[in-house]
């Protein structure tokens, strides 16, 4: 009963939180499509960059998250090589 009561009491804030997460995910998906070519250009121009430094090239959190997803997919496709370097990785874009 108490758990149900808490859900009812917090329904509005839970709904707002859910809608915000949903909006952020949609924005990230749009941003992925928008910036993928730019991410590839940055990887080529900054060949050998530390992954931790690469994220600093992006201004806002949505761009960083989108870039992270793009880099991850490029790694899975075999287009990026990651080499361990200290606490980070060196990124190499393979043509």
N, CA, C and O atoms as a GROMACS GRO file, in nm:
protein
  380
    1UNK      N    1   0.083  -0.120   0.000
    1UNK     CA    2   0.000   0.000   0.000
    1UNK      C    3   0.087   0.126   0.000
    1UNK      O    4   0.059   0.222  -0.071
    2UNK      N    5   0.192   0.123   0.080
    2UNK     CA    6   0.278   0.240   0.092
    2UNK      C    7   0.348   0.270  -0.040
    2UNK      O    8   0.360   0.386  -0.080
    3UNK      N    9   0.393   0.165  -0.108
    3UNK     CA   10   0.460   0.185  -0.236
    3UNK      C   11   0.363   0.245  -0.338
    3UNK      O   12   0.400   0.335  -0.414
    4UNK      N   13   0.242   0.195  -0.341
    4UNK     CA   14   0.141   0.248  -0.432
    4UNK      C   15   0.111   0.394  -0.398
    4UNK      O   16   0.097   0.477  -0.488
    5UNK      N   17   0.101   0.424  -0.272
    5UNK     CA   18   0.075   0.562  -0.229
    5UNK      C   19   0.188   0.655  -0.274
    5UNK      O   20   0.162   0.766  -0.321
    6UNK      N   21   0.312   0.609  -0.260
    6UNK     CA   22   0.428   0.689  -0.303
    6UNK      C   23   0.424   0.712  -0.454
    6UNK      O   24   0.457   0.822  -0.501
    7UNK      N   25   0.386   0.612  -0.528
    7UNK     CA   26   0.376   0.626  -0.673
    7UNK      C   27   0.268   0.729  -0.710
    7UNK      O   28   0.289   0.813  -0.798
    8UNK      N   29   0.155   0.722  -0.644
    8UNK     CA   30   0.046   0.816  -0.671
    8UNK      C   31   0.090   0.958  -0.635
    8UNK      O   32   0.066   1.051  -0.711
    9UNK      N   33   0.153   0.973  -0.519
    9UNK     CA   34   0.198   1.105  -0.474
    9UNK      C   35   0.303   1.163  -0.570
    9UNK      O   36   0.302   1.283  -0.598
   10UNK      N   37   0.391   1.078  -0.619
   10UNK     CA   38   0.502   1.124  -0.704
   10UNK      C   39   0.475   1.110  -0.854
   10UNK      O   40   0.566   1.126  -0.935
   11UNK      N   41   0.353   1.079  -0.891
   11UNK     CA   42   0.320   1.052  -1.031
   11UNK      C   43   0.362   1.165  -1.124
   11UNK      O   44   0.422   1.139  -1.229
   12UNK      N   45   0.332   1.288  -1.088
   12UNK     CA   46   0.365   1.401  -1.176
   12UNK      C   47   0.515   1.415  -1.196
   12UNK      O   48   0.561   1.434  -1.309
   13UNK      N   49   0.591   1.407  -1.090
   13UNK     CA   50   0.736   1.422  -1.104
   13UNK      C   51   0.796   1.302  -1.178
   13UNK      O   52   0.890   1.319  -1.256
   14UNK      N   53   0.743   1.182  -1.156
   14UNK     CA   54   0.790   1.065  -1.229
   14UNK      C   55   0.759   1.078  -1.378
   14UNK      O   56   0.841   1.041  -1.462
   15UNK      N   57   0.641   1.128  -1.410
   15UNK     CA   58   0.602   1.148  -1.550
   15UNK      C   59   0.693   1.252  -1.616
   15UNK      O   60   0.737   1.232  -1.729
   16UNK      N   61   0.721   1.361  -1.546
   16UNK     CA   62   0.810   1.465  -1.600
   16UNK      C   63   0.950   1.410  -1.623
   16UNK      O   64   1.013   1.438  -1.725
   17UNK      N   65   0.999   1.332  -1.529
   17UNK     CA   66   1.131   1.270  -1.541
   17UNK      C   67   1.137   1.177  -1.662
   17UNK      O   68   1.233   1.178  -1.738
   18UNK      N   69   1.033   1.098  -1.679
   18UNK     CA   70   1.025   1.007  -1.793
   18UNK      C   71   1.023   1.084  -1.925
   18UNK      O   72   1.094   1.049  -2.018
   19UNK      N   73   0.943   1.188  -1.932
   19UNK     CA   74   0.932   1.267  -2.054
   19UNK      C   75   1.064   1.337  -2.087
   19UNK      O   76   1.099   1.350  -2.204
   20UNK      N   77   1.136   1.382  -1.985
   20UNK     CA   78   1.266   1.445  -2.006
   20UNK      C   79   1.366   1.344  -2.063
   20UNK      O   80   1.439   1.375  -2.157
   21UNK      N   81   1.368   1.224  -2.007
   21UNK     CA   82   1.458   1.119  -2.058
   21UNK      C   83   1.422   1.084  -2.202
   21UNK      O   84   1.510   1.065  -2.286
   22UNK      N   85   1.295   1.075  -2.230
   22UNK     CA   86   1.249   1.044  -2.365
   22UNK      C   87   1.290   1.154  -2.463
   22UNK      O   88   1.336   1.124  -2.573
   23UNK      N   89   1.273   1.281  -2.422
   23UNK     CA   90   1.312   1.394  -2.506
   23UNK      C   91   1.462   1.392  -2.532
   23UNK      O   92   1.505   1.412  -2.645
   24UNK      N   93   1.542   1.367  -2.428
   24UNK     CA   94   1.688   1.362  -2.444
   24UNK      C   95   1.730   1.252  -2.540
   24UNK      O   96   1.821   1.272  -2.621
   25UNK      N   97   1.665   1.138  -2.534
   25UNK     CA   98   1.697   1.028  -2.624
   25UNK      C   99   1.663   1.065  -2.769
   25UNK      O  100   1.741   1.036  -2.860
   26UNK      N  101   1.549   1.128  -2.791
   26UNK     CA  102   1.512   1.171  -2.926
   26UNK      C  103   1.610   1.275  -2.979
   26UNK      O  104   1.649   1.270  -3.096
   27UNK      N  105   1.649   1.368  -2.894
   27UNK     CA  106   1.746   1.470  -2.934
   27UNK      C  107   1.880   1.408  -2.968
   27UNK      O  108   1.946   1.448  -3.063
   28UNK      N  109   1.920   1.309  -2.889
   28UNK     CA  110   2.047   1.241  -2.915
   28UNK      C  111   2.042   1.169  -3.048
   28UNK      O  112   2.139   1.174  -3.124
   29UNK      N  113   1.931   1.102  -3.080
   29UNK     CA  114   1.919   1.031  -3.207
   29UNK      C  115   1.925   1.129  -3.325
   29UNK      O  116   1.987   1.099  -3.427
   30UNK      N  117   1.860   1.245  -3.312
   30UNK     CA  118   1.868   1.347  -3.416
   30UNK      C  119   2.010   1.397  -3.431
   30UNK      O  120   2.059   1.416  -3.542
   31UNK      N  121   2.077   1.419  -3.318
   31UNK     CA  122   2.213   1.471  -3.318
   31UNK      C  123   2.310   1.372  -3.380
   31UNK      O  124   2.405   1.411  -3.448
   32UNK      N  125   2.288   1.243  -3.357
   32UNK     CA  126   2.375   1.140  -3.416
   32UNK      C  127   2.373   1.152  -3.568
   32UNK      O  128   2.478   1.150  -3.633
   33UNK      N  129   2.255   1.165  -3.625
   33UNK     CA  130   2.241   1.178  -3.770
   33UNK      C  131   2.308   1.307  -3.818
   33UNK      O  132   2.376   1.309  -3.920
   34UNK      N  133   2.288   1.413  -3.742
   34UNK     CA  134   2.339   1.545  -3.779
   34UNK      C  135   2.492   1.554  -3.774
   34UNK      O  136   2.553   1.611  -3.864
   35UNK      N  137   2.554   1.497  -3.670
   35UNK     CA  138   2.697   1.521  -3.650
   35UNK      C  139   2.789   1.405  -3.691
   35UNK      O  140   2.911   1.418  -3.682
   36UNK      N  141   2.733   1.293  -3.735
   36UNK     CA  142   2.820   1.179  -3.770
   36UNK      C  143   2.928   1.218  -3.871
   36UNK      O  144   3.044   1.182  -3.850
   37UNK      N  145   2.895   1.289  -3.980
   37UNK     CA  146   3.002   1.327  -4.073
   37UNK      C  147   3.110   1.414  -4.006
   37UNK      O  148   3.228   1.400  -4.035
   38UNK      N  149   3.068   1.504  -3.916
   38UNK     CA  150   3.163   1.590  -3.846
   38UNK      C  151   3.252   1.510  -3.752
   38UNK      O  152   3.371   1.538  -3.740
   39UNK      N  153   3.196   1.410  -3.687
   39UNK     CA  154   3.274   1.324  -3.597
   39UNK      C  155   3.382   1.251  -3.676
   39UNK      O  156   3.496   1.241  -3.631
   40UNK      N  157   3.346   1.200  -3.792
   40UNK     CA  158   3.443   1.129  -3.875
   40UNK      C  159   3.554   1.223  -3.920
   40UNK      O  160   3.672   1.186  -3.917
   41UNK      N  161   3.518   1.345  -3.960
   41UNK     CA  162   3.619   1.444  -4.000
   41UNK      C  163   3.711   1.475  -3.883
   41UNK      O  164   3.833   1.480  -3.900
   42UNK      N  165   3.655   1.495  -3.765
   42UNK     CA  166   3.737   1.524  -3.646
   42UNK      C  167   3.831   1.408  -3.614
   42UNK      O  168   3.946   1.430  -3.576
   43UNK      N  169   3.783   1.287  -3.629
   43UNK     CA  170   3.868   1.170  -3.603
   43UNK      C  171   3.984   1.165  -3.702
   43UNK      O  172   4.097   1.134  -3.665
   44UNK      N  173   3.955   1.197  -3.828
   44UNK     CA  174   4.061   1.196  -3.930
   44UNK      C  175   4.161   1.308  -3.907
   44UNK      O  176   4.282   1.288  -3.919
   45UNK      N  177   4.110   1.426  -3.873
   45UNK     CA  178   4.197   1.542  -3.851
   45UNK      C  179   4.281   1.528  -3.724
   45UNK      O  180   4.390   1.584  -3.715
   46UNK      N  181   4.229   1.456  -3.626
   46UNK     CA  182   4.296   1.441  -3.497
   46UNK      C  183   4.340   1.296  -3.476
   46UNK      O  184   4.327   1.243  -3.366
   47UNK      N  185   4.390   1.234  -3.580
   47UNK     CA  186   4.432   1.095  -3.570
   47UNK      C  187   4.532   1.077  -3.457
   47UNK      O  188   4.629   1.152  -3.447
   48UNK      N  189   4.507   0.980  -3.374
   48UNK     CA  190   4.596   0.954  -3.261
   48UNK      C  191   4.559   1.032  -3.136
   48UNK      O  192   4.636   1.035  -3.040
   49UNK      N  193   4.443   1.096  -3.136
   49UNK     CA  194   4.400   1.173  -3.021
   49UNK      C  195   4.357   1.079  -2.909
   49UNK      O  196   4.302   0.971  -2.933
   50UNK      N  197   4.382   1.122  -2.785
   50UNK     CA  198   4.331   1.047  -2.671
   50UNK      C  199   4.180   1.057  -2.669
   50UNK      O  200   4.124   1.164  -2.694
   51UNK      N  201   4.115   0.948  -2.641
   51UNK     CA  202   3.969   0.947  -2.636
   51UNK      C  203   3.919   1.052  -2.536
   51UNK      O  204   3.821   1.121  -2.563
   52UNK      N  205   3.984   1.062  -2.421
   52UNK     CA  206   3.941   1.160  -2.320
   52UNK      C  207   3.952   1.303  -2.372
   52UNK      O  208   3.870   1.388  -2.335
   53UNK      N  209   4.050   1.331  -2.458
   53UNK     CA  210   4.063   1.464  -2.518
   53UNK      C  211   3.962   1.483  -2.632
   53UNK      O  212   3.917   1.595  -2.657
   54UNK      N  213   3.928   1.375  -2.700
   54UNK     CA  214   3.832   1.384  -2.810
   54UNK      C  215   3.698   1.435  -2.761
   54UNK      O  216   3.634   1.516  -2.828
   55UNK      N  217   3.654   1.389  -2.644
   55UNK     CA  218   3.523   1.433  -2.593
   55UNK      C  219   3.522   1.582  -2.564
   55UNK      O  220   3.416   1.645  -2.568
   56UNK      N  221   3.637   1.639  -2.536
   56UNK     CA  222   3.646   1.783  -2.506
   56UNK      C  223   3.620   1.869  -2.629
   56UNK      O  224   3.601   1.990  -2.617
   57UNK      N  225   3.619   1.809  -2.747
   57UNK     CA  226   3.592   1.883  -2.870
   57UNK      C  227   3.444   1.916  -2.887
   57UNK      O  228   3.407   1.990  -2.978
   58UNK      N  229   3.360   1.862  -2.801
   58UNK     CA  230   3.215   1.882  -2.811
   58UNK      C  231   3.166   1.968  -2.697
   58UNK      O  232   3.205   1.950  -2.581
   59UNK      N  233   3.078   2.064  -2.732
   59UNK     CA  234   3.034   2.165  -2.636
   59UNK      C  235   2.933   2.115  -2.533
   59UNK      O  236   2.955   2.129  -2.412
   60UNK      N  237   2.825   2.058  -2.579
   60UNK     CA  238   2.716   2.024  -2.487
   60UNK      C  239   2.705   1.873  -2.465
   60UNK      O  240   2.763   1.792  -2.538
   61UNK      N  241   2.630   1.839  -2.364
   61UNK     CA  242   2.620   1.699  -2.322
   61UNK      C  243   2.554   1.612  -2.428
   61UNK      O  244   2.594   1.497  -2.446
   62UNK      N  245   2.455   1.664  -2.498
   62UNK     CA  246   2.388   1.584  -2.601
   62UNK      C  247   2.487   1.552  -2.714
   62UNK      O  248   2.489   1.440  -2.765
   63UNK      N  249   2.569   1.650  -2.753
   63UNK     CA  250   2.670   1.626  -2.858
   63UNK      C  251   2.772   1.523  -2.811
   63UNK      O  252   2.810   1.435  -2.888
   64UNK      N  253   2.816   1.532  -2.687
   64UNK     CA  254   2.913   1.436  -2.634
   64UNK      C  255   2.855   1.296  -2.633
   64UNK      O  256   2.922   1.200  -2.672
   65UNK      N  257   2.731   1.284  -2.589
   65UNK     CA  258   2.666   1.153  -2.585
   65UNK      C  259   2.647   1.097  -2.725
   65UNK      O  260   2.669   0.978  -2.748
   66UNK      N  261   2.605   1.182  -2.818
   66UNK     CA  262   2.587   1.139  -2.957
   66UNK      C  263   2.721   1.097  -3.016
   66UNK      O  264   2.729   0.994  -3.083
   67UNK      N  265   2.826   1.176  -2.993
   67UNK     CA  266   2.959   1.143  -3.044
   67UNK      C  267   3.008   1.011  -2.986
   67UNK      O  268   3.070   0.931  -3.056
   68UNK      N  269   2.979   0.989  -2.859
   68UNK     CA  270   3.018   0.863  -2.795
   68UNK      C  271   2.950   0.745  -2.863
   68UNK      O  272   3.014   0.643  -2.889
   69UNK      N  273   2.822   0.758  -2.891
   69UNK     CA  274   2.749   0.651  -2.960
   69UNK      C  275   2.805   0.629  -3.101
   69UNK      O  276   2.815   0.515  -3.147
   70UNK      N  277   2.840   0.738  -3.169
   70UNK     CA  278   2.896   0.727  -3.304
   70UNK      C  279   3.029   0.655  -3.300
   70UNK      O  280   3.053   0.563  -3.379
   71UNK      N  281   3.117   0.695  -3.208
   71UNK     CA  282   3.249   0.632  -3.195
   71UNK      C  283   3.232   0.484  -3.162
   71UNK      O  284   3.301   0.399  -3.220
   72UNK      N  285   3.141   0.452  -3.071
   72UNK     CA  286   3.117   0.312  -3.035
   72UNK      C  287   3.074   0.232  -3.158
   72UNK      O  288   3.122   0.121  -3.180
   73UNK      N  289   2.982   0.288  -3.239
   73UNK     CA  290   2.936   0.214  -3.356
   73UNK      C  291   3.048   0.199  -3.460
   73UNK      O  292   3.058   0.096  -3.526
   74UNK      N  293   3.134   0.301  -3.472
   74UNK     CA  294   3.246   0.292  -3.566
   74UNK      C  295   3.349   0.188  -3.519
   74UNK      O  296   3.412   0.121  -3.602
   75UNK      N  297   3.365   0.176  -3.390
   75UNK     CA  298   3.453   0.071  -3.335
   75UNK      C  299   3.397  -0.065  -3.371
   75UNK      O  300   3.470  -0.153  -3.417
   76UNK      N  301   3.268  -0.084  -3.351
   76UNK     CA  302   3.202  -0.211  -3.382
   76UNK      C  303   3.210  -0.244  -3.531
   76UNK      O  304   3.217  -0.361  -3.569
   77UNK      N  305   3.209  -0.140  -3.616
   77UNK     CA  306   3.218  -0.160  -3.760
   77UNK      C  307   3.363  -0.182  -3.805
   77UNK      O  308   3.389  -0.213  -3.921
   78UNK      N  309   3.458  -0.166  -3.712
   78UNK     CA  310   3.599  -0.185  -3.744
   78UNK      C  311   3.663  -0.064  -3.810
   78UNK      O  312   3.771  -0.076  -3.868
   79UNK      N  313   3.599   0.052  -3.803
   79UNK     CA  314   3.652   0.173  -3.866
   79UNK      C  315   3.741   0.254  -3.773
   79UNK      O  316   3.811   0.346  -3.817
   80UNK      N  317   3.737   0.222  -3.645
   80UNK     CA  318   3.822   0.290  -3.547
   80UNK      C  319   3.898   0.184  -3.468
   80UNK      O  320   3.843   0.082  -3.427
   81UNK      N  321   4.027   0.212  -3.450
   81UNK     CA  322   4.110   0.127  -3.366
   81UNK      C  323   4.135   0.204  -3.235
   81UNK      O  324   4.169   0.322  -3.238
   82UNK      N  325   4.117   0.136  -3.123
   82UNK     CA  326   4.143   0.195  -2.991
   82UNK      C  327   4.263   0.124  -2.931
   82UNK      O  328   4.267   0.001  -2.924
   83UNK      N  329   4.361   0.203  -2.888
   83UNK     CA  330   4.481   0.148  -2.826
   83UNK      C  331   4.491   0.204  -2.685
   83UNK      O  332   4.490   0.326  -2.666
   84UNK      N  333   4.500   0.116  -2.589
   84UNK     CA  334   4.508   0.158  -2.448
   84UNK      C  335   4.630   0.248  -2.428
   84UNK      O  336   4.740   0.216  -2.473
   85UNK      N  337   4.608   0.359  -2.359
   85UNK     CA  338   4.717   0.452  -2.328
   85UNK      C  339   4.689   0.512  -2.191
   85UNK      O  340   4.610   0.606  -2.178
   86UNK      N  341   4.754   0.459  -2.089
   86UNK     CA  342   4.729   0.507  -1.953
   86UNK      C  343   4.587   0.477  -1.911
   86UNK      O  344   4.542   0.363  -1.914
   87UNK      N  345   4.517   0.583  -1.872
   87UNK     CA  346   4.378   0.567  -1.828
   87UNK      C  347   4.279   0.595  -1.941
   87UNK      O  348   4.158   0.600  -1.918
   88UNK      N  349   4.329   0.614  -2.060
   88UNK     CA  350   4.243   0.645  -2.175
   88UNK      C  351   4.280   0.554  -2.292
   88UNK      O  352   4.351   0.454  -2.275
   89UNK      N  353   4.232   0.589  -2.409
   89UNK     CA  354   4.262   0.515  -2.531
   89UNK      C  355   4.300   0.614  -2.640
   89UNK      O  356   4.251   0.727  -2.644
   90UNK      N  357   4.388   0.572  -2.728
   90UNK     CA  358   4.421   0.649  -2.847
   90UNK      C  359   4.328   0.601  -2.958
   90UNK      O  360   4.310   0.482  -2.980
   91UNK      N  361   4.268   0.698  -3.028
   91UNK     CA  362   4.175   0.667  -3.136
   91UNK      C  363   4.243   0.683  -3.272
   91UNK      O  364   4.304   0.787  -3.299
   92UNK      N  365   4.233   0.582  -3.356
   92UNK     CA  366   4.284   0.587  -3.493
   92UNK      C  367   4.169   0.551  -3.585
   92UNK      O  368   4.108   0.445  -3.573
   93UNK      N  369   4.139   0.642  -3.678
   93UNK     CA  370   4.036   0.614  -3.779
   93UNK      C  371   4.101   0.540  -3.893
   93UNK      O  372   4.201   0.585  -3.949
   94UNK      N  373   4.044   0.426  -3.929
   94UNK     CA  374   4.097   0.346  -4.039
   94UNK      C  375   4.014   0.372  -4.164
   94UNK      O  376   3.892   0.361  -4.161
   95UNK      N  377   4.080   0.407  -4.273
   95UNK     CA  378   4.012   0.435  -4.401
   95UNK      C  379   3.955   0.309  -4.458
   95UNK      O  380   3.894   0.312  -4.565
   0.00000   0.00000   0.00000
